[in-house]
Amino acid sequence: DQLRATGRLPWNGQGARPTVQLLPGTWELDRGLVLRESDSGLLLRSTEPGGARLIGGRQLARSQTRALDPVLDQAWLERLPSDAARAAVRVADLPADLALFGPVQRGMGSTVVPVRSEVFMNGEALTPARWPNHGFARLGEVLDTGSIPRNRERDIPEEARETGPDRGGIFRPSGVSAERLARWATADEPWAMGYWFHDWADQLLPIAKVDVHAGTVELGAPHRYGLKSAASFYVTNLVEELDLPGEYCIDRGERRLYWWPLEPTEDSFRGAPELIITTLGEPLLSIDGATGIEIVGLELGKTRGAAVVVTHSEQITIASCVIQSTGTDGISITGTDNVVVRCDLEDIGATGVSLNGGERASLTPAHNTLAQSRIRHF
């Protein structure tokens, strides 16, 4: 804003280049940084490579992370699945002004939207409580495939096209005890991730109802292709399955974090770990309609949405940046003559890097470039 006030932006190429340097440390963003045509020519960089970290979340105060106490509430203790969990799980009250977001539908057939609030402890992502802890369970008998959105699309012949209200499928999970189903039935916000029909079409869906007597699970929304017996799934986001070190569950109603420490020792309980809860849904950095902006040496991540989104822009350079732990895309660029170089992207929730531009009708190239970069776990 100070540079804008001086009239040095947009830069005309004369004199010293307008530069914003970020000091080392963690910069918490409660809204995304937006650069526009009027900011053209700006150089945004860290004073030390990777020293300035932009996150889309809240780093809880050291005093708060020290207050990870044993669970004493008897009702909550009864919800935990084992004596080991009751002894090991810790709880922390979350600030009243901290925005908390629950799971959203995502996967095949779903619009890419910011994900739930996630938790990072000392830089490592914790796992939302789930069952089974590894791999998948199987659907047994499918009582209702649910509506099938794929059969409602325009390429389906009208006489075969499905109509009527959406409905989630109903199935009996294979090998699940009545005791476990009873725990799911009382969970606050249970969800299920599955390859519900095809082994290449995953989708996270809400659980609407668990009927213990009938032994069935009813989904709260349809899967794109319906349900099929023997398909793979797991349940998640329920404290009733918090049974391993590194798992957590957020009670949004009570505003509490329940967590089983990775290293269940007295020292870890008394220590002061770095604990980050993601909140920001919009991109950490957006560039729209600009020319000649350079982003150098930043670390961006720990966010519910994307790290960098560039639209309708030219000659934008993103260099020597670390993009890590995003809810959706790492870097998304639309325009011409833009460059991503020497960047390291890891643990990206959707697309690692996308480059778009040019004109198909005239075969006009966009000349966007991705070079000397590494993309892992996306």
Secondary structure, DSSP 8 states (H G I E B T S, - for coil): -HHHHHT--S--S-SS--EEEE-SEEEE-SS-EEE-GGGTT-EEEESSTTTEEEESEEE--HHHHHT-EE---HHHHHHSSSHHHHHH-EEEE--TT--------EETTS--------EEETTEE-EE-EESSSS-EEEEEEEE----GGGGSTTS-TTT---S-----EEEETT--HHHHHHHHT-SS-EEEEE-SSTT--EEEEEEEEETTTTEEEESS--TT---TT-EEEEES-GGG--STTEEEEETTTTEEEE--SS-SHHHHHS---EEEE---S-SEEEES-BS-EEES-EEEEESS-SEEEEEEES-EEES-EEEEESS-SEEEEEES-EEES-EEEEESS-SEEEE-SBTTTTB----EEES-EEE--
